[in-house]
Amino acid sequence: MNKTQRLGEIIAEHQTREGPLMPILHDVQAEFGCVDADSEIYIAEALNLSRADVHGVVSFYHDFHQTADPRPEVQICRAESCKARGVEALMEDAQAAAGERVRLSTVYCLGLCSVGPNARIGDDLHARLDADRLKKLIETA
């Protein structure tokens, strides 16, 4: 199946929903690793939106990428609560452990403020991180 066919299937799955854009973008991101310019155009036409409308959403949310990056991603919360719990002291070791193999991304709040520092890999949340636990997460990502 080619990309255009798969995009059509994803859009058809959500098109009848109220507010289908976000679920479509999430599925496209999961399927292809990005929401590129061609996908934005295709989605815009299917939903009768301007490409600017679609691109505005893609560029606003950090979960959407315009180019695919095959590396595993570890999202590290660097919001105020996690900062107060010492996340900044973990970052140098985290970056060393990640090297070029793992993409570290900063997020602002994973919703586990009382048990920080926190990280997310895919749909899995990890709380109460210290340097060793974070390094192991990164190495096994």
Phi, psi and omega in degrees: 000135180272172186298318181298319178297316181294320176301316178300319178295316180299315180296317180298327179296331187243350191300330182275354179286157171282126181068059186282348188301309183298312178299323177296312181299319178297317180292321177296315178301315181294321183287316188249353181082000179192168169239091185278177184300319179297320178294320178302315181296314181298315180295316180301314180296318182294327182262004182058045176244165172279156176298327178299322177298313182292314181297324178300319178289315181300317183281340181282317185270131183289346179287342181259136180238145182270347173226147181286142175230110187288350181290148173295150182245134172243118179265127181245127179286128178234029176286173187304317182296316179291327175297317180295336180263009168098018182298325183298327179290344181268346192292321181297314178294324179296316180294323177295318180293325182287320184052223177263353185281328184239139178267118175267132178235142175271133172234157181243090174092114173257005175083015179240045190302327184280351183231034181280174355294152186233157174214161177227135172235113186063235179263001184267126177262143180231126185242170178053048183281140168241181185300317182293315180296319180294318179299317179296319177301314182295317182293331181262000180291000000 
